[in-house]
């Protein structure tokens, strides 16, 4: 059902875009296909979020495998 709703929304968006003048259609296409350059601050945020995601994956794997993880105090002492 969710997929059907998304497809209906996509179809309505595409229909709307087709009603726009060609120059606006091309501008939308350019914006959708161009990659945005990240600022240094945004790059740091992305790296931090990747680190958090990796840490969460590590915790999940440890729980599945029954591996004992360090507590916060031990981790800080290791630094």
Secondary structure, DSSP 4 states (H G I P E B T S, - for coil): -HHHHHHHHHHHHHHHHHHS-HHHHHHHHHHHHSPPPPPHHHHHHHHHHHHHHHHHHHHHHHHHHTPPPPPHHHHHHH-
